[in-house]
Amino acid sequence: MDAGPTARSEAPLPRIEAGRPVLTIGVVVARSGRLSSLGDPLDFALAELTPHLRRLAPRGTRLRIVGRDSKSTADGARQAVTELVRDERARIVLTLAGTRVLPVVADTCDSLGSVCVSSTFPWQVHYYGRGDRPLKRAFHFCWGLDDIAEVFADLWERAAPDGPTVGCLWNDGPQGNWSRHHVHGFAPVARGRGHRLVDPTGYHEPATDFATHLRAFRDSGAELVTSAATTRDLTLFRSRAIEFGWHPRLITCSRWLAYPPTATCSGGEAGQDNVGTLVYWTPVHPYRSSLDGTTAAELADAYAQRTGRPWLQPLGLAYALFEVAFHALRAADDPTDPDAIANALHRTDIRTMAGRLDWTSGPVPGVAVVPLAGGQWQVTAGHAYDLAVITPGSVEGLRPTADLVVC
């Protein structure tokens, strides 16, 4: 097993072709394994933008994009970054990744002397998860745990105006522990909105039983449940709740809900049916690309036409990753120098397919915040599922598309 680099080094010099430096953008993409659903929109954005590299390259340079499969593992991600930086000489590396993979990408980029730009990971976990040790060349854009709490509180207060007690279905891993965190987590913001949280115990993934949680929620009078569960565990919880005879008015969940419901619980409905969730990108978001003016609706339509599949929320973030990379390379005093690229990113305030990304006034260095809205997976007339926008949250110009459905 490759233990990875242990000391910080400088990225190899870029290739020279026809007298011009070749700027390589590396992409760590999950093409296999459990995170492959995140890899699909990233691969799509890569394919869409590759034909335009000549136009997008800074003057006097050539531009290329190279992807490597993370295999959805930390070791695979470390190997992917190492190949991209050492072999392909990537100046900047992009990724959408999960709890265990994204930190490895950022740390390996930092130790090898390349810039990392990432998303789809609450910024507090990304920043404070390494012990408040900021990386010199790591840049991240995402919502925060506090933003999730605000959006969910908006939904709870519509579902049960007189029911401030919320049952917490949180695991004993990073998702649950960060949700509970007394300073940087979800819990203090939710309590600040006047909600009482009932958190019986952290369950181990994959879950096998939720009897302790169901009894605690029922006995506390909770009418609402919030979670950061996987689709599998959320479906199991809903099945057990039906068998237990307890029916919450609304469940909110912040994890694995970027995609239409699939798993079915014992009551016949999908595990995500009418579950409230965070919304960071849809075709109705008032966003457009900084590269060519493509709107969110146009990008979603292009994805559907080329893949035959419905749009996905991470599509907007994936496209924005490349927008940020191209902007940084053009804005850098020397686009061949990772430190100059990092300095350009610290000065970046840009409107993208993911909304405004402002690193000049983020909550901590190297972080730009993505605004959130509140949504719900609802069944449409054709028995398909639609991610309805219920509350606009902090997204300027976004209009609700449906009313909240409660039990």
C-alpha positions, 0 to 999 in steps of 0.5 A, spaced: 500 500 500 502 506 498 503 510 504 503 517 500 507 523 501 509 525 508 513 531 506 511 537 502 514 538 496 514 542 490 510 540 483 514 538 477 515 543 472 509 543 467 511 540 460 513 545 454 510 543 447 511 548 441 515 553 446 508 553 450 507 551 457 502 546 458 497 547 464 494 541 466 488 541 470 487 534 474 480 531 476 480 526 481 473 523 479 470 516 482 468 512 476 468 506 480 465 504 487 460 507 492 461 514 490 461 513 482 454 517 482 458 523 484 463 521 478 458 521 473 456 529 473 464 531 474 465 526 468 460 530 464 462 537 465 469 534 463 467 532 457 463 538 455 468 543 456 474 539 453 473 541 446 473 549 448 480 548 452 484 552 446 479 558 447 479 557 455 487 557 455 491 563 458 495 567 453 501 563 451 499 557 454 496 550 452 491 547 456 489 540 458 484 536 462 486 529 465 482 525 469 484 519 474 479 514 478 479 515 485 475 508 486 471 511 491 477 510 496 482 514 500 488 509 497 485 510 490 484 518 491 491 518 494 494 514 488 490 518 483 493 525 485 500 522 485 499 520 478 496 527 476 501 531 479 507 527 479 506 524 472 501 529 468 504 535 472 497 538 474 497 545 476 491 544 479 486 538 481 479 538 482 474 533 486 467 532 488 468 527 494 466 524 500 467 524 507 474 519 507 476 521 500 476 528 499 481 530 505 486 525 502 485 529 495 486 535 499 492 533 503 496 529 498 495 535 493 498 540 499 504 535 500 505 535 493 505 542 491 499 542 487 492 546 488 486 543 490 479 545 489 473 541 492 466 541 493 460 537 496 462 537 503 460 541 509 465 546 510 466 546 517 468 538 516 473 540 511 476 545 515 476 543 522 476 536 521 484 536 520 484 540 527 484 547 524 490 546 520 489 550 514 492 547 507 496 552 503 493 551 497 486 547 498 480 551 496 473 549 497 466 551 496 460 548 499 454 550 504 455 549 512 452 545 517 449 551 520 446 552 513 443 545 513 440 547 520 437 553 518 434 550 512 431 544 515 428 549 521 424 552 516 421 546 513 420 543 520 416 550 522 412 549 516 410 542 518 409 542 525 409 550 528 407 548 535 412 541 535 419 544 536 421 537 538 426 533 533 428 526 533 435 526 531 437 520 527 445 520 527 450 515 526 456 514 531 461 516 525 463 523 522 456 525 519 453 524 526 459 527 530 459 533 526 452 534 526 452 534 534 458 538 535 457 543 540 460 549 536 461 548 529 455 543 528 448 542 526 445 542 533 447 549 536 444 552 530 437 548 530 437 549 538 438 557 537 432 556 532 428 554 538 428 546 537 429 541 542 433 535 540 432 528 542 439 524 540 438 517 544 445 514 541 449 514 535 448 508 531 453 504 527 453 503 519 450 499 516 444 499 521 440 493 523 435 496 528 432 503 530 428 500 536 432 505 541 431 511 537 423 510 535 422 509 543 425 515 545 422 519 539 415 517 541 416 518 548 419 525 547 413 527 543 417 528 537 413 529 531 419 531 526 426 527 525 432 529 522 438 525 519 444 524 516 443 517 514 444 513 508 439 511 503 439 504 506 439 506 513 433 511 512 429 506 508 430 501 514 428 506 519 422 508 515 420 501 515 421 500 522 417 506 524 411 503 520 412 497 524 412 500 530 406 504 529 409 511 529 409 516 524 413 523 524 410 529 520 416 530 516 423 527 516 429 531 513 435 528 511 442 531 509 445 525 506 445 521 499 439 525 497 442 528 491 438 523 487 431 520 485 429 515 490 430 508 489 429 503 495 422 502 498 420 501 505 415 496 508 409 501 507 410 501 499 413 508 499 420 509 497 425 511 502 426 518 500 418 519 499 416 526 501 423 527 505 425 534 506 432 535 504 437 541 502 437 544 495 443 547 492 442 546 485 436 545 480 434 547 473 430 553 476 436 556 480 437 563 477 445 561 475 449 561 469 456 559 467 461 564 467 464 561 461 459 561 456 453 564 459 449 557 459 444 557 464 442 552 469 436 550 465 440 549 459 445 545 463 440 540 465 437 539 459 444 538 455 445 532 461 438 529 460 439 529 452 446 526 452 446 521 457 438 519 457 438 520 465 435 526 469 439 532 471 442 531 478 444 536 483 452 535 483 452 537 476 452 545 478 457 544 482 461 539 477 461 545 472 463 550 477 469 547 479 472 547 472 469 555 472 473 556 478 479 553 475 479 556 468 478 563 472 484 562 477 489 560 471 487 566 467 487 571 473 494 568 476 500 572 475 504 566 473 499 560 471 505 555 471 506 556 479 501 553 484 503 559 489 500 564 484 494 560 482 493 559 490 494 567 490 489 568 485 484 564 488 484 568 495 482 574 490 476 570 487 469 572 487 466 569 481 458 568 479 458 561 477 453 555 475 453 554 483 452 561 484 456 566 487 463 563 490 467 569 494 473 567 497 475 574 499 470 574 505 469 566 506 467 564 513 475 561 514 481 562 509 480 558 503 472 557 503 467 560 499 459 558 501 454 555 497 447 558 498 442 553 500 434 552 499 429 547 502 426 542 498 422 535 498 422 529 494 415 529 491 411 524 487 409 527 480 403 525 476 407 520 472 409 516 479 416 519 478 420 523 483 421 531 483 425 535 487 421 540 489 423 547 492 419 549 498 423 554 501 428 559 497 433 559 503 439 564 502 438 563 494 437 570 491 431 570 486 429 562 487 422 561 487 418 555 491 416 550 486 411 546 491 408 546 497 410 542 503 407 535 504 406 532 511 404 526 514 
